Amino acid sequence: MGCKNICYRYKAERIFGVPRYESGHKRCSICEVFLEWDGRHCPCCGYMLRTKPKEGKSRQKMLVKSVKRI
């Protein structure tokens, strides 16, 4: 399955100063777009959405915040 352009209806607007994943946005790797969507799968292609950054500074920040909560 590929992108059917349905996901662009749910495209997330960037909030400057707040990381995307912390503001509740999810990313579809197939459609290559950030979504404001409550489900676990992309409404367009059906693939599972990413809810955490893969690598880099954003991932380190999220890991530190999750450890502080515990």
Secondary structure by P-SEA (a helix, b strand, c coil): cccccccccbbbbbbccccccccbbbbbccccccccccccccccccccccccccccaaaaaaaaaaaaac
